[in-house]
Amino acid sequence: MVLDHLEMFYEILERTSQRILSKWGVQANKHHAIISL
């Protein structure tokens, strides 16, 4: 039971971190483009 909850928790954490990283990646690319211009 506890392990199942932990697996779900880590899965949600992984998805959330992936979303945050992708958002940061987009922002970083925008800033990078502005700097390169």
N, CA, C and O atoms as a printed pandas DataFrame, in Angstrom:
     atom_number atom_name residue_name chain_id  residue_number  x_coord  y_coord  z_coord
0              1         N          MET        A               1    0.841   -1.204    0.000
1              2        CA          MET        A               1    0.000    0.000    0.000
2              3         C          MET        A               1    0.879    1.258    0.000
3              4         O          MET        A               1    0.720    2.138   -0.845
4              5         N          VAL        A               2    1.799    1.325    0.953
5              6        CA          VAL        A               2    2.664    2.508    1.055
6              7         C          VAL        A               2    3.518    2.655   -0.194
7              8         O          VAL        A               2    3.700    3.758   -0.709
8              9         N          LEU        A               3    4.046    1.520   -0.682
9             10        CA          LEU        A               3    4.886    1.581   -1.876
10            11         C          LEU        A               3    4.099    2.094   -3.082
11            12         O          LEU        A               3    4.625    2.857   -3.893
12            13         N          ASP        A               4    2.847    1.677   -3.196
13            14        CA          ASP        A               4    2.016    2.153   -4.316
14            15         C          ASP        A               4    1.871    3.662   -4.253
15            16         O          ASP        A               4    1.979    4.346   -5.270
16            17         N          HIS        A               5    1.626    4.181   -3.051
17            18        CA          HIS        A               5    1.474    5.629   -2.902
18            19         C          HIS        A               5    2.779    6.334   -3.250
19            20         O          HIS        A               5    2.769    7.383   -3.895
20            21         N          LEU        A               6    3.891    5.765   -2.829
21            22        CA          LEU        A               6    5.193    6.358   -3.130
22            23         C          LEU        A               6    5.439    6.391   -4.633
23            24         O          LEU        A               6    5.923    7.389   -5.166
24            25         N          GLU        A               7    5.104    5.300   -5.315
25            26        CA          GLU        A               7    5.297    5.247   -6.765
26            27         C          GLU        A               7    4.469    6.329   -7.451
27            28         O          GLU        A               7    4.962    7.024   -8.340
28            29         N          MET        A               8    3.211    6.471   -7.036
29            30        CA          MET        A               8    2.349    7.506   -7.607
30            31         C          MET        A               8    2.934    8.884   -7.331
31            32         O          MET        A               8    2.967    9.742   -8.214
32            33         N          PHE        A               9    3.395    9.091   -6.097
33            34        CA          PHE        A               9    3.956   10.378   -5.698
34            35         C          PHE        A               9    5.158   10.730   -6.571
35            36         O          PHE        A               9    5.267   11.852   -7.065
36            37         N          TYR        A              10    6.063    9.757   -6.758
37            38        CA          TYR        A              10    7.255   10.010   -7.577
38            39         C          TYR        A              10    6.881   10.234   -9.038
39            40         O          TYR        A              10    7.507   11.038   -9.729
40            41         N          GLU        A              11    5.858    9.521   -9.506
41            42        CA          GLU        A              11    5.424    9.692  -10.892
42            43         C          GLU        A              11    4.905   11.116  -11.103
43            44         O          GLU        A              11    5.223   11.760  -12.103
44            45         N          ILE        A              12    4.102   11.601  -10.149
45            46        CA          ILE        A              12    3.573   12.975  -10.231
46            47         C          ILE        A              12    4.732   13.965  -10.162
47            48         O          ILE        A              12    4.765   14.936  -10.917
48            49         N          LEU        A              13    5.680   13.724   -9.261
49            50        CA          LEU        A              13    6.843   14.606   -9.142
50            51         C          LEU        A              13    7.601   14.672  -10.454
51            52         O          LEU        A              13    7.993   15.750  -10.901
52            53         N          GLU        A              14    7.806   13.507  -11.075
53            54        CA          GLU        A              14    8.557   13.453  -12.336
54            55         C          GLU        A              14    7.842   14.248  -13.426
55            56         O          GLU        A              14    8.465   15.024  -14.150
56            57         N          ARG        A              15    6.525   14.047  -13.535
57            58        CA          ARG        A              15    5.754   14.781  -14.555
58            59         C          ARG        A              15    5.833   16.280  -14.306
59            60         O          ARG        A              15    6.044   17.061  -15.233
60            61         N          THR        A              16    5.661   16.675  -13.047
61            62        CA          THR        A              16    5.691   18.101  -12.710
62            63         C          THR        A              16    7.046   18.699  -13.034
63            64         O          THR        A              16    7.125   19.783  -13.613
64            65         N          SER        A              17    8.118   18.002  -12.663
65            66        CA          SER        A              17    9.460   18.523  -12.936
66            67         C          SER        A              17    9.700   18.612  -14.438
67            68         O          SER        A              17   10.348   19.548  -14.906
68            69         N          GLN        A              18    9.183   17.645  -15.199
69            70        CA          GLN        A              18    9.329   17.690  -16.656
70            71         C          GLN        A              18    8.641   18.926  -17.222
71            72         O          GLN        A              18    9.187   19.595  -18.098
72            73         N          ARG        A              19    7.441   19.234  -16.723
73            74        CA          ARG        A              19    6.705   20.417  -17.192
74            75         C          ARG        A              19    7.474   21.685  -16.854
75            76         O          ARG        A              19    7.626   22.571  -17.695
76            77         N          ILE        A              20    7.963   21.768  -15.606
77            78        CA          ILE        A              20    8.696   22.959  -15.171
78            79         C          ILE        A              20    9.952   23.130  -16.017
79            80         O          ILE        A              20   10.264   24.232  -16.468
80            81         N          LEU        A              21   10.672   22.024  -16.227
81            82        CA          LEU        A              21   11.903   22.101  -17.024
82            83         C          LEU        A              21   11.606   22.531  -18.445
83            84         O          LEU        A              21   12.353   23.323  -19.019
84            85         N          SER        A              22   10.530   22.024  -19.023
85            86        CA          SER        A              22   10.180   22.391  -20.401
86            87         C          SER        A              22    9.802   23.864  -20.460
87            88         O          SER        A              22   10.154   24.556  -21.416
88            89         N          LYS        A              23    9.088   24.352  -19.446
89            90        CA          LYS        A              23    8.738   25.774  -19.415
90            91         C          LYS        A              23   10.000   26.615  -19.307
91            92         O          LYS        A              23   10.157   27.601  -20.027
92            93         N          TRP        A              24   10.907   26.224  -18.399
93            94        CA          TRP        A              24   12.163   26.954  -18.241
94            95         C          TRP        A              24   12.962   26.911  -19.533
95            96         O          TRP        A              24   13.590   27.897  -19.919
96            97         N          GLY        A              25   12.933   25.761  -20.197
97            98        CA          GLY        A              25   13.657   25.611  -21.460
98            99         C          GLY        A              25   13.156   26.601  -22.492
99           100         O          GLY        A              25   13.947   27.222  -23.202
100          101         N          VAL        A              26   11.832   26.751  -22.576
101          102        CA          VAL        A              26   11.249   27.702  -23.535
102          103         C          VAL        A              26   11.681   29.116  -23.172
103          104         O          VAL        A              26   12.086   29.884  -24.044
104          105         N          GLN        A              27   11.598   29.467  -21.880
105          106        CA          GLN        A              27   11.990   30.801  -21.440
106          107         C          GLN        A              27   13.468   31.038  -21.715
107          108         O          GLN        A              27   13.856   32.113  -22.172
108          109         N          ALA        A              28   14.297   30.026  -21.436
109          110        CA          ALA        A              28   15.725   30.157  -21.666
110          111         C          ALA        A              28   15.997   30.390  -23.147
111          112         O          ALA        A              28   16.844   31.208  -23.507
112          113         N          ASN        A              29   15.272   29.666  -24.009
113          114        CA          ASN        A              29   15.454   29.841  -25.446
114          115         C          ASN        A              29   15.065   31.259  -25.868
115          116         O          ASN        A              29   15.744   31.867  -26.695
116          117         N          LYS        A              30   13.982   31.785  -25.307
117          118        CA          LYS        A              30   13.553   33.146  -25.638
118          119         C          LYS        A              30   14.627   34.139  -25.226
119          120         O          LYS        A              30   15.006   35.007  -26.014
120          121         N          HIS        A              31   15.127   34.019  -23.984
121          122        CA          HIS        A              31   16.166   34.930  -23.512
122          123         C          HIS        A              31   17.418   34.783  -24.371
123          124         O          HIS        A              31   18.069   35.771  -24.711
124          125         N          HIS        A              32   17.742   33.550  -24.715
125          126        CA          HIS        A              32   18.926   33.287  -25.528
126          127         C          HIS        A              32   18.791   33.970  -26.888
127          128         O          HIS        A              32   19.743   34.555  -27.404
128          129         N          ALA        A              33   17.592   33.883  -27.455
129          130        CA          ALA        A              33   17.351   34.509  -28.760
130          131         C          ALA        A              33   17.493   36.025  -28.643
131          132         O          ALA        A              33   18.072   36.670  -29.517
132          133         N          ILE        A              34   16.958   36.592  -27.554
133          134        CA          ILE        A              34   17.050   38.046  -27.361
134          135         C          ILE        A              34   18.519   38.451  -27.217
135          136         O          ILE        A              34   18.960   39.441  -27.800
136          137         N          ILE        A              35   19.265   37.673  -26.433
137          138        CA          ILE        A              35   20.681   37.987  -26.211
138          139         C          ILE        A              35   21.457   37.876  -27.520
139          140         O          ILE        A              35   22.306   38.718  -27.812
140          141         N          SER        A              36   21.171   36.842  -28.306
141          142        CA          SER        A              36   21.904   36.637  -29.560
142          143         C          SER        A              36   21.593   37.747  -30.562
143          144         O          SER        A              36   22.430   38.080  -31.401
144          145         N          LEU        A              37   20.378   38.326  -30.474
145          146        CA          LEU        A              37   20.023   39.421  -31.376
146          147         C          LEU        A              37   20.799   40.670  -30.971
147          148         O          LEU        A              37   20.653   41.718  -31.599
